[in-house]
Amino acid sequence: MTWHVSEEDLRAYARGELAPPVLWSADTHVTACARCRAVLAEVGDPVALDAAWERLDAKLDAPRPGFFEGLLLRLGVAGHTARLLAATPALRGSWLGAVVAVLMMSVVAAYAGRTTASPTLFLALAPLLPLAGVALSYGPALDPTYEMAVVSPMHGFRLLMIRTVAVIVASLGLDGLATLALPGYGLRALAWLLPALALTTTGLALSARLGPVLAPSVVGGGWALLLVAAHASADGGTLAPFTAAGQGVAAAVAALAAALLFLVRDRFDLFNGSAA
């Protein structure tokens, strides 16, 4: 080895005063160079030296960021926020693969029933996907990284909103691609957007009192019952939730649920404390 860390830099390293990128170079070099470790032991204060080795051990033991986390870091997202987003269960391959499979089946069903008035199966399933994704992304029952999320340096409501936005963007993006793959139903194929927003905001608002599992389950069950009732009274026409009047109701429900969610935002911190 022809290069060694200078004694001055080793003194600064032991005091914790060495700045990047020299710090990174010294970290890497000292782990492999016995000579520099010996010099470091001579020039460094024992207490400061122990602290430096602890920092080095923590750095070496820290998991390397994956592709998604690394992309977020390059986009300027804070490290702890990027880690929480990357650990979101609903953004993992298994969940996204399941969403793609469900959407593909609904698109195939829409092509098989092109003589019907609207892609009913797709319109019924698409609004549930963001709701289910949000349910998987927050709470001790379904999130394996929940303890890490609880002790993260942020408000519980802000954490919920960060993960919710990420899940909604992913889910709506996949829903949108599936909508483009549908046969030509025109604007009727976008009738899932407002119900999806209404279901997700309602599920979030109720989560403050019912919890992150029961609330989305109640909302999803209510949506299923509504579709059954609408189908019974449709007489072969467009289901009520996907008519102009139904879209207006969905928008109103979304607005009311968003207002309620804002009012109960502090409950998510209480929920964190009781669940942890």
N, C-alpha and C positions, 0 to 999 in steps of 0.2 A: 504494500500500500504506500503510494508516494505522496499522498496529501494527508495532512492532519489539521485538526481544528487548532487555531492559535490559542496560546495560554490566556490572552485577554478575553477571547470569546468564551473560553471554558469558564473563566471567572464569572462572566456575565450570565452564562448558562446556569451556573450553580446558584446565582442570586435570583434567577427567574426574570432577568432583564433582557435576555437576548430576543430580538424581534424577528419575525418572519421576513424574508425566506431563509435567513441564516439559521434561525432556530430549527427549521425543518431539516436542513442539511446536517446540522450538528446532531439532531436526534438520530437520524439514519446512520451517521458515521460512528457515533459513540457506541451504538449497540453492537458494531462489528469490529471495533478497534480496541484492543486491550491496552495499547500504549496511551491512548487518549483517556481511557477510563482511569488508568493509574494517575495520570496528571490531574484529572478532575478530582480524584480522591485527595490529592495533596493540596490543591489550591482552593477547594471549595469548603464553605462552612458546612459542618455535618448536618445541621437542621435544614439549611437551604438545599443541600445536596439530596437529602431524603425526599424533600418536596419535589425536586426536579425529577427524581426517579419515579415518584408516584405519578407525576404528569405524563412521563414517558410511558409507563405501564398502562395508564388509562387510555392513552392514544393508541397504543398497539393493540389493546383489547377491544377497542371500539369497533363495532361492525362497519364494514365498508358500505357506503351508500349504493343502492341498486340503481338501475337505469332511470326509473321514474323519480326517485329521490334526487339523484344527481342532476336530472333535467330541471327539477324545481330549484335546486341550489344555483344552477347557472342562470336561471331566470330572475334571481334576486330574492327568492323566498327565504325567510329566516330558517336557520338550521333546525330548530325544534319544531317549527310549523311543517317543514318539509318531511321530517321524520314521522310526525303524527299523520300527515296525509298519506305517506307511503305505506303506513301500517293500517290504513283504513280497510277493514275486511271487504267492503263492497267494491273496492277498486282492484281486488286481486283477480288473477286469471280465472279461477274457478267460478266466481260469481259472474264476471263479465262473459265467460263462455256460456254459462247457463242463460243469461239474458239474450245473447245472440241466438241460442238454440230456440228459445221461446218465440222470439221475433221471427225467426225463419219459418217456424211451423205456422205462425199466424199469417205470414205473407203467403205461404203455400195454400193455406185454407182460403185466403182471399181470392187467389187465382182460381181455385177449384169452384168457388161460388160466385163467379163474376156476374151472374144474372141477378143476384140479390141487390138490394138498394144501397147497401154500404158494407164495408169490410167489418162486420160486427165483431168477430172474434178479436181482430187486431185492436179495434177501438176499446174493447172491454179490458184487454190485457195491458195495453201500453200505459195507461195511467197508474197501474199498480206497481210497475217496475221501479220508478223513483221512490215510491213509498216504501217498498220492501228494501231497497238499497239503503235508505236512510235508517230504517229499523236495524239493519245489520251493522251500522257504522257507529253506534253509540250505546253504551250501557254495559254493565258487568256481565250480563247473561250471554251476550253474543260477541263481544269484542275481546279478543285475547290480550290486547294491549291496553285494557281499560285502566289498570293501575298506573301505567305510564302517563296516560292521558289525564288522569285525575291530578297528578302532581305536576303537570306541565304549568309553566308560568303564564297562565291566561285564565280569564273568566270562563266559567263553564258554558255560558251561552255563546260566547265567541267561538269556543272549540266546536260546539254543536253546529254553528253556522258555517265554519270553515269546512267541516266534513260534509255538511249538507250540500253546500254549493258544489264541492268537488263531485259528489255522487250524482247530483242533478245534472251537472254538465255532461258527465259520462253517460248517464241513462238517456237523457234527452238527445244526446248526439247519436246514440245507437237507435233510438226510436225514430229520429229524423231520417237516418239512412234507410231504415226499414220502410218508412213512409214513401221515400223516393222509389223503392222497389215495388210498391203496390201497383196494381193495374190502375187505369185512369179513372179515379173517383173524384178528381178535382179537389176543391177545398174541403170536401167532406172528410177526406183522409187526414186532415189536421184537427179534427174535432176532439182528439184525445188530449190536446195541449192544456186547455183550461181545466178539464177534470183532473189531470195529473197534478196541476198546480194546487187545486182545491184539496185533493186527497193528501198531498204531502204536507201542506201547511196545517191542515186540520190534525193530521197525525202528530206533527211536531208540537202543536199547541196542547193537545191532550196528553202528550208524553210527560209534561211537567207534573201532572197529577196521577196518571195511570201507569207511568213507566214506559221505557222504550220498546217493550215487547207487546204489552197488552193494548196500548193505544193504537199502533198501526194495525194490529189484528182486528180491533173493533171497527176501525175505519174501513179496512179492506172488506170485512164482513158486511158492513153497511152498504158498500158499493155493490157487492154481489147481490144483496137483496134488492137494491134499487134496480139493477139490471133485470132481475127476474120479474119484478113488478112491471117494469117498462115493457118487457117482451110480452107479457101477458095482455097488455092493453094496446100494443102497437098495431095489431091487425096487419102485419106484413110490412108496415112502413118503417121509417126511421125511428129508432129508439129515442125516447124523450130526452135523455141526457145529451144527445148529439144534435138536437134541433137548436134553432136560434134561441128559443126560450130557455132550453136547458143549458146552453152556453152562458147565457146571462146569469142564471142561478149559480153556475160553477164559479164565475168571476166574483159574484157577491160573496159566496162562501169563502173563497180564497182571501178576499179583502178582510172579512170579519175574523177569519182564523189568524191572519197575519197580525191584526191589531191585538187579538187575545194573546198571541205568542209574545208580542212585545211587552204586554202588561205582566206576564208571568215569567219573564226572562230570569229573574233572580232565583226562582225556584230550582233552576238547574244546578246552582251551587249547593243548595240544601240537599238536592238529590244525590249529588256527588259525595257530600259528606256522610250521608246516611248509608250509602252503598259501599263506600270504601271501608 
